[in-house]
Amino acid sequence: MDSSTDTAACAAVAATLPPHGGASTTPPSSPQPQPAVVLSPCAACKILRRRCVDRCVLAPYFPPTEPHKFATAHRVFGASNIIKLLQELPEEHRADAVSSMVYEASARIRDPVYGCAGAICQLQKQVNDLKAQLARAHAELAGARAQHAHLLALLCVEVASATGGGHLAASPDAAYCAVAFDHSPSQLAVAAAPTADALYVDGGGGLQPVSWAADEPLWT
């Protein structure tokens, strides 16, 4: 009875042990190596040859891929002034300030005398030239409209004379003149009289000539 009990106990212990004398077939897992994180200094710290800290005020606006931005701004304003200006501004306005400083520094390098003022004056001159061209185009358009109205009035007078004075509906041309002007033949004759630099305005009762000087500006 005792021998059978010992045999059963040994069999139970042998079942719990791994095969091949207790050596485990699963190799121990080695820890996975973590990828090395390389932090590149910003362009400002790289040019200044200093260590770029985690919360560098210049890093978000001068990335290492754009060193020319900081080089341009540093040449005109200086690193200390740039840092001081960015520290005084809220974060939502710093990007615009950096873009403005880089643009102003580039303009100052191109034109050391006038800088941005020279570029602004040049753009303002272009705007004034375009306004003058627009005014001349409006004057030419007004003159063309006045000439068109004058020729149309002459045509209607001739049509009215050819149809016998008072019967404007005798021909399609006369009917067109009657609809276009809604005038009597005598009024058409007055409208056809040459008026120097005249504009014709439809005031509800027909076209009325309005005096206009060629050298007078259309607006002030």
C-alpha positions in Angstrom: 0.0 0.0 0.0 2.8 2.3 0.8 4.7 1.5 -2.4 1.7 2.3 -4.5 1.3 5.6 -2.8 4.9 6.6 -3.3 4.8 5.6 -7.0 1.7 7.9 -7.5 3.4 10.8 -5.7 6.6 10.4 -7.9 4.5 10.3 -11.0 2.7 13.5 -10.0 6.0 15.3 -9.3 7.5 14.1 -12.6 4.4 15.5 -14.5 5.0 18.9 -13.1 8.7 19.1 -14.2 9.7 20.2 -17.8 11.1 17.5 -20.1 14.8 16.9 -20.7 15.8 17.0 -17.1 14.0 20.2 -16.2 15.7 22.5 -18.8 13.2 25.0 -20.4 12.9 25.0 -24.2 11.8 28.6 -24.3 14.7 31.1 -24.5 14.6 34.0 -22.2 13.2 37.2 -23.8 15.7 39.9 -24.2 14.5 43.6 -23.8 13.9 45.4 -27.1 16.3 48.3 -27.6 14.7 51.7 -27.6 15.4 53.9 -30.6 17.8 56.7 -29.9 16.2 60.1 -30.0 18.4 62.7 -31.6 17.4 66.3 -30.8 18.8 68.7 -33.4 19.3 72.3 -32.1 17.3 75.0 -33.7 18.8 77.3 -36.3 19.2 80.1 -33.9 21.1 78.1 -31.2 23.2 76.5 -33.9 24.3 79.8 -35.4 24.9 81.3 -31.9 26.8 78.1 -31.0 25.0 77.5 -27.7 23.0 74.6 -26.2 19.4 74.5 -27.3 17.3 73.9 -24.2 13.9 72.1 -24.1 11.8 75.3 -23.9 13.9 77.4 -26.2 11.9 80.5 -27.2 13.5 80.6 -30.7 13.1 76.9 -31.6 9.4 77.0 -32.8 10.1 79.9 -35.2 13.6 79.1 -36.4 13.7 75.4 -37.3 17.1 73.8 -38.2 16.0 73.4 -41.8 15.7 77.2 -42.3 18.9 78.7 -41.0 18.7 81.7 -43.4 15.7 83.1 -41.5 17.6 83.6 -38.3 20.8 84.7 -40.0 18.9 87.5 -41.8 17.0 88.7 -38.7 20.1 88.4 -36.5 22.2 90.5 -39.0 19.8 93.5 -38.6 18.1 93.2 -35.2 20.5 91.0 -33.1 19.8 87.9 -31.2 19.2 89.7 -27.8 16.6 92.0 -29.3 14.8 89.1 -31.1 14.6 87.1 -27.8 13.4 90.1 -25.8 10.7 91.0 -28.4 9.4 87.4 -28.4 9.3 87.1 -24.7 7.2 90.3 -24.4 4.6 89.0 -26.9 1.9 86.4 -26.3 2.5 83.1 -28.1 -0.2 83.6 -30.7 1.5 86.7 -32.0 5.1 85.5 -32.0 4.9 83.8 -35.4 3.7 87.0 -37.1 6.4 89.0 -35.3 9.1 86.7 -36.6 7.8 86.9 -40.2 7.7 90.7 -39.9 11.2 90.8 -38.6 12.6 88.6 -41.3 10.8 90.6 -44.0 12.0 93.9 -42.6 15.6 92.6 -42.3 15.5 91.4 -45.9 14.3 94.8 -47.1 16.9 96.6 -45.0 19.7 94.4 -46.5 18.5 95.0 -50.0 18.0 98.8 -49.5 20.1 100.0 -46.5 18.9 103.6 -46.9 15.1 103.2 -47.1 14.4 99.6 -46.1 10.7 98.8 -45.9 9.8 102.4 -46.5 11.2 102.2 -50.0 9.2 99.1 -50.8 6.0 100.7 -49.5 6.6 103.9 -51.5 7.1 101.8 -54.7 3.9 99.9 -54.1 2.0 103.1 -53.4 3.3 104.6 -56.6 2.0 101.5 -58.5 -1.4 101.9 -56.9 -1.6 105.6 -57.9 -0.6 104.7 -61.5 -3.3 102.1 -61.6 -5.9 104.6 -60.2 -4.9 107.1 -63.0 -5.3 104.4 -65.6 -8.7 103.5 -64.2 -9.8 107.2 -64.3 -8.7 107.5 -67.9 -10.6 104.3 -68.8 -13.8 105.7 -67.2 -13.4 109.0 -69.1 -13.0 107.2 -72.4 -16.0 105.0 -71.6 -18.1 108.0 -70.8 -17.0 109.8 -74.0 -17.9 106.7 -76.1 -21.3 106.5 -74.5 -21.9 110.2 -75.2 -20.9 109.8 -78.8 -23.1 106.7 -79.2 -26.1 108.6 -77.8 -25.4 111.6 -80.0 -25.2 109.5 -83.2 -28.3 107.6 -82.2 -30.2 110.9 -81.8 -29.0 112.1 -85.3 -30.2 108.8 -86.7 -33.6 109.2 -85.2 -33.9 112.8 -86.4 -33.2 111.6 -90.0 -35.7 108.8 -89.6 -38.3 111.2 -88.3 -37.7 113.6 -91.2 -37.9 110.9 -93.8 -41.2 109.6 -92.4 -43.0 112.9 -92.7 -42.5 114.5 -89.3 -45.1 113.0 -87.0 -45.4 109.4 -88.1 -42.5 107.7 -86.3 -44.1 104.2 -86.5 -44.0 104.0 -90.3 -40.7 102.0 -90.4 -38.9 99.7 -88.0 -36.1 102.2 -87.5 -38.6 104.9 -86.6 -40.3 102.6 -84.2 -37.0 101.8 -82.6 -36.2 105.5 -82.2 -39.7 106.1 -80.7 -39.2 103.4 -78.2 -35.6 104.3 -77.4 -36.1 108.0 -76.9 -39.9 108.4 -76.5 -39.5 111.9 -77.9 -41.3 114.0 -80.5 -39.3 115.0 -83.7 -38.7 118.4 -82.3 -37.2 117.0 -79.1 -35.1 114.6 -81.1 -33.7 117.6 -83.1 -32.8 119.2 -79.8 -31.2 116.0 -78.6 -29.3 115.7 -81.9 -27.8 119.2 -81.6 -24.0 118.8 -81.0 -23.0 119.5 -77.4 -19.4 119.6 -76.6 -18.4 116.8 -74.3 -22.0 116.0 -73.3 -23.2 113.0 -71.4 -26.8 111.7 -71.8 -28.5 110.5 -68.6 -31.8 108.7 -68.5 -33.8 110.5 -65.9 -37.0 108.6 -66.4 -38.5 110.8 -69.0 -35.9 110.1 -71.7 -32.2 111.0 -72.3 -31.1 114.4 -71.0 -27.7 115.9 -71.9 -25.4 116.7 -69.0 -22.4 118.9 -69.5 -19.0 117.4 -68.7 -15.5 118.8 -69.2 -12.9 116.5 -70.6 -10.3 117.6 -68.0 -12.7 117.4 -65.1 -12.0 114.3 -62.9 -14.9 111.8 -62.5 -14.4 111.7 -58.8 -12.3 113.4 -56.0 
